[in-house]
Amino acid sequence: MLNELTNKLSLTLFNNDTFKAYFAPFSSKPIAVLMGEMHAARVVGIKTENNDMYSLTLAISGKVNEQYFSFKAGQYVELQVKKNGSYVKRPFTISSPISQLQQDKTITLTIKKQFEGRITPWLESAVEKGDLFGISPAKGDFVLNTAVPQNRNVQTTKEVIFIAGGSGITPFHSLLLSHVVNNPTINFTLLYYARANQHALRENLVSLEVEHANFTLKLLQSERDGHCSQAHINAITSDLARCDVYICGPNSMMDNTQALLVEMGLPLDGLHLEQFGLASFSNVDLNVARKISFTTTNKDIVVNEDNQQTLLTIAEDNYVPAKYGCRIGICQECKCKKVSGVVYNSQTKTYSDTGEEDIQACISVPVTDVVINL
């Protein structure tokens, strides 16, 4: 009776089945800690997907419903880990279907190793079954729109095209496994570009195509088939203007594919994009050295003309304390005050004004001398 009461109290206070599950991350063993809005998630599976991707399956402590923890196919969570005494968060897409969470209270995150990164290469070898992590509520709006826009011709069967490049397959895996069976009036097609023998999660996708007539799978090899082309699109639809197209993959692939589809007649309201990494800013003209003045810490840093690092990276390299979360412009945790100077926003691909304004340090590259409150 007492255990039942304490478990209910733990569920109410911490959204964890037991007090032990909540406080376990503060012991000496785990590499993660739970704080604020984070949910407890225990590692129950680790799987290598290909040369540079792996999957973690996490069991969610506490209830799984809309009031506590739930997600829509295509969304991501922030995973909180502890490395070398510091707590960091990284966003990872949920690659599992909604039914998996409903059936056994688990989700799967499929993670690409960023070999120059601090977390993703280390995490695969550091994690063990039973380790506890913190995960945020599900976020993001890269979800399926099942409605037919009013400004398009009404059709009996809706066409949805997913275009994935490399690790961009992760949201589509969740979207397809969650929606193909439940939406027989939608014809789904997946164009999946990857290197030879590197198509992650392909077994489930192949099985899905065999079992459901409303799903067509095209596994394209980058070396053999090249990039997304007009011929590839024409081979799967005769009327692109009546389709919804979702794209996820490397920045250059997304930019080129988006331009191609618009040129071929895809309406902008039929285009849906999900960007994983920091947008490219390789074409920014940085031909002079710039001084970055951090007012809070009273540091002046001069960066040379070849330095295209973000303000967050410059701050970290020079031991200037700076808050951050996702590092790709999603979570807003790195927002700070720019007092003066011009920065380039790598996400919107626009330049700031010269005056005072709030910016996101993780996606802002200094173009002139900059004064910033950090």
N, C-alpha and C positions, 0 to 999 in steps of 0.2 A: 504493500500500500504506500509506504514511504517513498520507495523508488519510483512508483508511478507518479506521485505528486511532484517529486523533484524533477523528473523527466519532463512533465508538463510545464513546470516553471522554467526550465532550461529552454524549452521550445518557444515559450512566450517571450523570454528575454533576449535570447541569442539566435533563434531559428536553428537550433541544434538539438539533436535527440537527447543528448546528455550533457551535463556540465563537463564531463571528461573530454567530450569531443570538442567543446569550445576552448578549453584551456590547454589541450594537448599541443597546439602550435607554439606555446610559450615554453615548452620543455626544451631540453638540449638537442634532441634528435632532429625535429623537422626543419626543413629549409624555408618554410613559409610561416607567416603570421597573419592573423585575421584582425582587421581594424575597420572601424566605421561600418560602412554598408556592405562589407564583404561577407560572403557565405563560405562556410567550411566545405571543402571538397577533398576527398581522399583518393589517392591514386590506386586504381584497381587493375589497370592494364597499360602496358607499354609495347608499342609495335613499330618496327621499322617499315616505312612505306616504299622508299627508294633511296638513292644515294644521298639525298639531302633533305628528306622529309621523314618525320616520325609522328606517331599519334599517341596521345595520352588519354586514357579513359578515366573519368573522375566520377566518383559516387558523391552525390549531393547530400549533405546532412540537413535534416529538417524537412519541412513540407515542400512539395513541388506543385505549385499551382500559381495562378495569376497574382495572388496576394503575396506570396513568398518568392519562389524562384520559378520562372518559366522563360521560354524564349520563342521567337518566331524563326522559322527556317531562313537562313541567310544572315542572321545576326552574329555578333561576336561578344566575348567577355574579356575583361582585363584580368590577367592572372598575376597574383602578387607572390613574389618569391623573395627569399633572403639570401644574399650572396655577400660573403666577406663582411658581415655585420651591417650591410645596408639593405633596406627594403626597396624593391623596384617593382614596377608594374609593366606588363607588356600586353598588347591586345592580340588575341588569337580567335580566329573564326571557329564556330561550332560546326563540325563537319558531320555530326550524327543527325538522324531524323528526330522529329518531335516524339515519335512513338517510343524511341529508346528511353527518353526521360520519363515518359508516362508508365512504361512497363517496369523498369528496374532502377529508376532514379539516378541514371548516369547520363553524362554527356561525353562526347569525344572531341578533343581539340587536335587538329592535324597541323603540325608546325614545320615551317621551312627553316632550315639552319642558315642563318646569316653568318657566314664564316668569319666576317670581320666584326661581328657583333659581340656584346658582352654576355648575353643571356642564352640565346637559342642553341649555340653549340655546346655550351657548358651544361645546360639543363638536361639534355638527353642522357648524359653519363652520370649526372648527380642524382637524378630522381630514382626512387625505388618504390615498389609497391608498398602501400601503407602510409606513405608520406602525406601530410596534410598541406593543402594550399588554401589561399584565399582567392575567391573569384567574385567579380562584381556582378550586379544584375546585368542581364543581356542588353546590348546596345546596338544601334545601327538601324538604317532603314532600307537596306538592300534586300527587300522582301518581295514576294510575288504579288503583283497586281492582277487580280483575276477579272477585273471589270474591263469592258470594252469602252474606250473613250467615246463620248457623244459625237465628237467631230470626225469620227471615222465610220466607214461603211459597216453596218451591222453584218455579222457573219455567224453562221451556225457553229462553226468550230474556230476557236481562237488559236493563232499561231504564236508560240513563244520560242525564241532562239536564245540559247545560252552560249557564250563564247568565252572559253577559258584558256589561259596561258600558264603553263607550269603550275605553281602552287595556287593559282587563282581558281583551281578546281574545288577548293574546300567549301565555299558557300553553296556552289552548285550541287555538290554531293548531298548536302542537307536538303536543299530546295527540291531536288528531284525525288529523293526517297520519301520526302514528306508529302509531295503534291501530285505526282504522276497518278498514283492509284486513286486519289480522292477527286481528281478533276478530269474525268474522261472526255469532257468537251473541249479540252485544251490539248493541242498537239505540241509536244515538247521536242526540240532538237538541240543536241549538245555538240558543238564543235570544240574539241579538246586538243590543243596544240602542246606538244612536249617532245623532248628528245626521245630517240628510240629506246624502248624498254623502260621509260621513266614516267609512264602514265600512272600516277598514284590513284588508289581507290578504284581501280578499273574493274575489279571482280564484281562488286555490287552493281556497277553501272551496266556491265554486260548482262548480268542476270535480269536487271530491270528491263532492258530492251527486249529480252527473250519473252518475258512474262506480260508485257504491256504494249499493245499495238499503238498507243498514243505517244510513244517515246522512240526517237531515233538517235543513235549514238554514232558519232564520227570521230574516231581516234586518228589524229593527224600527226605525222612525224615532222618535226621542224626541219630536219636535214633533207628529207625527201619532198615534203609538200610546201615548204616555205611558210610565209605568213598568211594571215587571212586575206583572201582576194575576192574579186568580183565573181570569179568562176566558182569559188567555194560557196558563196552566198546564193548564186543562181541555181546551184545544184540542189539546194534544200528548200527554196521557196520561189514561187512565181510572182509573188506580190509583196515585196518587202514593206510597202507603205501600210500594209494591214497587220504588220507584226509588232510585237514588243521584243526588244533585244536587250539582253543583259550582258555586260562585259566585265571581266575581272582577270587581271594578270599584270605583267610588268608594265611600267609606265609607257615605254615606247610602243609596245604592242597595243595598249589601250588608246593612245593618241592616234596611231595610224589607223586602227580599226574604226574608231569613232569618225574620223574624217572620211574614210571610205564609205561608211554606211550613210552618212548625211549626203554625200555626193550621189549615192545611188537612190536617194529619195526617201530614206527613213525619216519620219517626222520626229522632231526633237522630243515630243512627249512620249515617244515610244522607245527612247534610249535611257538605259539605266546603267550607272557605273559604280564600281566599288574599287577604291584605290587602297592597296595594302601598305605600300611604302611611301617614303617621302618623295614628293613629285620632283621631277628633274628641274634643275636650274643651271644646267651646264652652259646655256647660252647667255647668261647674265654677263654684262660687260663690267668687269672689275679690273680696271687697268691702273689703279692707284692703290697705294697703301692707305689703310684707314685706321683711325684711332677709336677704340671702343672704351668709353668711360662708364664704369660701373659705380654709380653714386653711393649706393648703400654700403659697399665694401671699400669704397675709396680707392679703386684700382683703375689704372689706365693701361690698356693693352693695344699694341700696334700689330695689325695683321697685314701681311704683304699682299701684293696684287694677285697672287695665285691662290689665295685662301678663299674658298667658297663655302666654308663651314657656317653652320647656323649659329645664332647668338647663344643657344643653349650649349652647343659643343664648345664654343670658345670660352664660355663661362666655366664649364667643367674642367677644361684643359688648364685653366688658370686658377683653380680652387676658389671660384666664386660660387657660393651657395645658390642653387636655383631649383625651384620646384618643377617637377615634370611627372608625366604619367605615361601616355602612349608613345610619345616622341614623334608622332606623325600628324599632329594637328587635329586630333579627334576629341580628346578629353577636356581640353581647355585648362588643364592644371598648370601649365607653364605660362599662363597669361601674366603680363607685367606691363609697366608703364614705360613707353619710349618718350623721353623728354624732348629730344631733337634728333634730326638726321633722317636719312631715307633708308628703308629696308625693302627687300624684295620678298614677297610672300610666295613661297614655292608651291603652295596649294592652289591659290587663286591666280598665280602667275601675273601679279600686279605689283606696282611700286606704291609705297606709302607716301603720304604727304611729308613735309619736313618738320611739322610741328608735333605737339604732344598728342599721344593717343595710346590706347591699349593695343598690344601686339601679342602674338604667341611666339615665344623664343625658339621653340623647336622647329618652326618652319620659316623663320625670318633670317635672311642673310643681309648683313650690313653692306650697303652700296656706297655710302659716304661715311664720314665720321659720325658716330652715334653715341648719344648719352642715354643711358638706360638705368632704371631704378632696380638694380640688383646688387 
